[in-house]
Amino acid sequence: MTDEQIARVAHEVIRAYCQALGDDSQPAWEDAPQWQRDSAMLGVKLHRENPHASASATHESWMAHKVAEGWVCGPEKCPDLKQHPCIVPFDELPEEQKAKDYIFRGVVRALAQAPAEITA
């Protein structure tokens, strides 16, 4: 699978997880803004290049990218103001937010290691 295909699947899995938590704010991959797709692609690259990276590394990479783009911690996710409540150290995240990093990492690892005949 390509990095983009893996990013799409990981994004959709995280979107479904968010919906299960009552968060319907995540758009489908096709409707996601480019910055959100780019963020998923960076996560895929991280785990493909560093297959033993931790779930906290997922968060740290995501947060560093956000901060570099001018995002700050805020009370709720607001792309217009570049605010996100998860711009905090991994160990300060609520468990349901940490779970997203574990899930993302698991999806990327599974798809990156899947035999070609399964992903074709």
Order of alpha helices (4+ residues) and beta strands (2+ residues): alpha-alpha-alpha-beta-beta-alpha-alpha
